[in-house]
Amino acid sequence: MQLARRLGTLDAVVIGLGAMIGAGVFTAFAPAAAAAGPALLVGLALAGIVAYCNATSSAQLAAKYPTSGGTYAYGRAELNDWWGFLAGWGFVIGKTASASAMSLTFAAYVLPDGGMWQRLLAVAGIWALTMVNYRGITKTAGLARILLAIVSVVLLAVIINNVLVPVESTLTISTEPPALFPDVSLYGVFQSAGLMFFAFAGYARIATLGEEVRDPTRTIPRAIGIALFIALALYAIIGVTLLWALGSEGIAATPTPLRAAAEAGPWASWLVPLVAIGGAVAALGALLALVAGIGRTSLAMAREGDLPGFLAAVHPRFQVPHRAEITLAVIVTIIVLLVDLRGVIGFSSFGVLLYYFVANLAAFKQTDQRRHPRFIQVLGMILCILLVATLPVWSIAAGITVFVVGALGRMIASRHRPAG
């Protein structure tokens, strides 16, 4: 059974933005600042360039292949089954870890003291959003609009709060003009870009919904471009605001730089609690989009035999991949109760950057319905590999291990799969 085409351009843009803003603004700036220092904005710009290359490749492919699965489907169609599996496996594993991290992030903003109650709240969050997705994709888009509106108000308040700070009360203001090219290592800038790319990966969710948008040939490329442009502009404004309020060392020193920025301004008494609410809501928005994206990619992989076949079921009434989403919720529940994965940004970036390497390669090989010159796809492939190579060592090791395990599993399963 096919999924129903119920989403328009605005719906797709909102789902993509909800994933990008939730994942990026509240989680990615601190480790990126630790890597690049005062060159944080250079790393952000580089991540934006990589995201643009990947987005144009995804849009070009999505216009030709308007189906669920995103780059998993594109890799199989334009390259071969193994390239498709590489992309799909990286997406599902990396984003499952991200879903666990986002659910814990949501709970940490609501119950900062930690403990088992925090983990139970994280579990409640994942199941609540799974039920929203279960009821149909239009319910997902509707809730995404509400969450995105709340987060946007919070971010606007933080920006205004720090723009209005008098110069004498901003401790990080220096009498020396900022260096145009800060004295930081190129390695640190690339690592920062790889970590910040985690924030941009949300537009992949738009491509994975290819089977559920109306007029996909036109809608998907437009939605990806609009969502990416808005997110990049917002990240740039937030990055400048955080550097102004805290400096790069201040951003790197706290896991919650937006909260620290709120505390530095004149509205701290009421804005700090509001930022806590915004962080919780943003994590929910990212989690909502993750459930939708992982479910659709798992559906596509199950249809082709790369994941267990029972995951390929589509609900007869709500027309969603209900078994895939319920299975994801069970797996995330187990992870959340046993492990704290809030530090998985590097691991997630590893999987998603390889996912987009396959997208760029597939778009490069594409011969018809081309929309963009091939040099953009070549640049995208080169930058994806460079960013992967400069991620933290443990992220690379964990990513390679997971991909080897997945490849071995696929080879073993293929030997027992009936021919034809």
Secondary structure, DSSP 8 states (H G I E B T S, - for coil): ------B-HHHHHHHHHHHHHHHHTTTTHHHHHHHHGGGHHHHHHHHHHHHHHHHHHHHHHHHH--SBTTHHHHHHHHT-HHHHHHHHHHHHHHHHHHHHHHHHHHHHHH-TT-SHHHHHHHHHHHHHHHHHHHT-HHHHHHHHHHHHHHHHHHHHHHHHHHHTS-GGG-TT--SS---SS-S--HHHHHHHHHHHHHHHGGGHHHHHBTTTBSSHHHHHHHHHHHHHHHHHHHHHHHHHHHHHHHHHHHHHT-S-HHHHHHHTSTTHHHHHHHHHHHHHHHHHHHHHHHHHHHHHHHHHHHHTTSS-GGGG---TTT-S-HHHHHHHHHHHHHHHHH---TT-HHHHHHHHHHHHHHHHHHHHH--SS--S-HHHHHHHHHHHHHHHHTS-HHHHHHHHHHHHHHHHHHHHHHHTS---
